Amino acid sequence: MRPLIERFKIGLLVLALGGSPALAQAQQAPDPPAAKPPKPYGGGTPLDTIVNQRFWTDVPEAKDFVRESRPDASTLKYQPTTGTDPERPKPRTPKELEALQSELEKATEHNERSAGRLLKKPPQKAAAAAKPASRAP
């Protein structure tokens, strides 16, 4: 079938020439069926397409002015972008960690005394006081 706009144009042309649109449609030859496009590379599966398709191009030779302006590849000196790893301290042993903890606690105690307040541990409440009293009905 022809597209609607083409049929409309033909109908207008026939009317302008003095004929009937039904006669014009009867005289038109039917459109040939559309041929199916061939499958690429025989099978047409996505894998066949990937395997048989070139996804790269051949790079042409550089022009003279480009080759002349580039330095020789053997003279290039590249700098690493990440740098070298810094020296890191060794992990501490459990005894060293305990000594560090006691040293920090002493420093905290000293600073609290210097500030005029002492570290006081909150008094522990008795287990009986923590229980709510039961109501008698």
QUIGIWO-V578369 format. One line per field, one symbol per residue. psi: psi as a letter, one per 30 degrees, with the letter a starting at -180 (. if undefined). A space follows every 50 residues. Layout:
# QUIGIWO-V578369
psi = ???
This chain:
# QUIGIWO-V578369
psi = klleeeeeeeeeeeeefgakeeeeeffkkkkkkkkkkkkkhdegleeeee efkkgllkklkklefeeefklkfffkjkkkffalklkklkklleeeeeee eeeeeeeeeeeeeefgklkkkkkkkleeffkkkkkk.
